[in-house]
Amino acid sequence: MTQEELARRLADTGLPVAYRAFRTRQDPPYLCYVYVYDAQFFADDVMYYSAGHYQVELYTSAKDPAAEAKVEAALEGLCWEKGEEYLQDEKVYQILYEIEV
């Protein structure tokens, strides 16, 4: 999967989506995604596999299982890990999905 394909999947949720950050203030819910690093699988001095690690961040003003379900449906077929944090200064929940594509 490419970064463009990931962006399309996220856009299909119907939520506003931006790479890294929006240029203007957004009202929640919205999504941001960002490339974090590449991981490679090496053996016998040969790189067999390289995968990009991305973070998909869902921001909501209240706990929103329906928005989370949309994101998780968009990530169907991918392995992901999920975490949650409340950002006090911004008064939003950040649901963080870590994926490898």
C-alpha positions in Angstrom: 0.0 0.0 0.0 1.2 3.5 -0.8 0.8 6.7 1.2 -1.7 7.8 -1.5 -3.8 4.6 -1.0 -3.8 5.2 2.8 -5.0 8.8 2.2 -7.8 7.5 0.0 -8.9 5.0 2.6 -9.0 7.6 5.3 -10.9 10.0 3.0 -13.5 7.3 2.5 -14.4 7.7 6.2 -16.1 11.0 5.4 -14.0 12.8 8.1 -11.7 15.7 7.2 -8.2 14.3 6.6 -4.8 16.0 6.5 -1.2 14.8 6.3 0.5 15.9 9.6 -1.7 19.0 10.3 -4.4 21.1 8.8 -3.5 24.6 7.6 -6.6 26.0 9.3 -8.4 25.1 12.6 -10.7 22.1 12.3 -13.7 21.2 14.5 -13.5 17.6 15.7 -13.9 14.9 14.6 -11.0 14.9 12.1 -8.0 12.8 11.1 -4.3 13.4 10.6 -1.8 10.9 9.5 2.0 11.0 9.4 4.9 8.8 8.2 7.1 8.0 11.2 9.8 5.6 10.0 10.7 2.6 7.7 11.4 -0.8 9.0 13.4 -3.3 7.0 13.8 -7.0 7.2 17.4 -8.1 6.4 18.9 -11.5 6.2 22.2 -12.7 4.7 23.1 -9.1 3.7 19.9 -8.7 1.6 17.0 -6.5 2.4 13.9 -8.6 1.7 11.2 -6.3 2.9 10.7 -2.6 3.8 7.6 -1.2 5.3 6.6 2.3 6.3 5.2 3.0 9.7 2.5 5.6 9.9 0.4 7.1 12.7 -3.2 7.8 12.1 -4.6 10.2 14.6 -8.4 10.7 15.2 -9.3 13.8 17.2 -12.8 14.0 18.8 -14.4 16.4 21.4 -16.0 13.5 23.2 -15.5 9.7 23.1 -16.9 8.8 19.7 -17.1 5.0 19.0 -18.8 5.6 15.7 -15.9 7.7 14.4 -13.4 5.1 15.7 -15.4 2.4 13.9 -15.1 4.4 10.6 -11.4 4.6 11.0 -11.1 0.9 11.9 -13.2 0.0 8.8 -10.8 2.0 6.6 -7.9 0.1 8.1 -9.4 -3.3 7.4 -6.8 -5.8 6.3 -4.0 -3.9 8.0 -2.4 -4.7 11.3 -2.8 -1.8 13.7 -2.3 -0.9 17.4 -4.5 1.6 19.1 -4.1 4.0 22.0 -6.0 6.8 23.5 -5.1 10.1 25.2 -7.0 13.2 26.3 -5.2 16.4 25.3 -6.1 18.8 28.2 -4.9 22.0 26.5 -6.9 21.3 23.4 -9.8 19.6 25.1 -9.9 16.7 22.6 -9.4 13.0 22.7 -6.6 11.7 20.5 -7.1 8.1 19.3 -3.8 6.9 17.8 -3.6 4.1 15.4 -0.1 2.8 14.5 0.1 0.9 11.2 2.6 -0.6 8.9 2.1 -0.3 5.1 
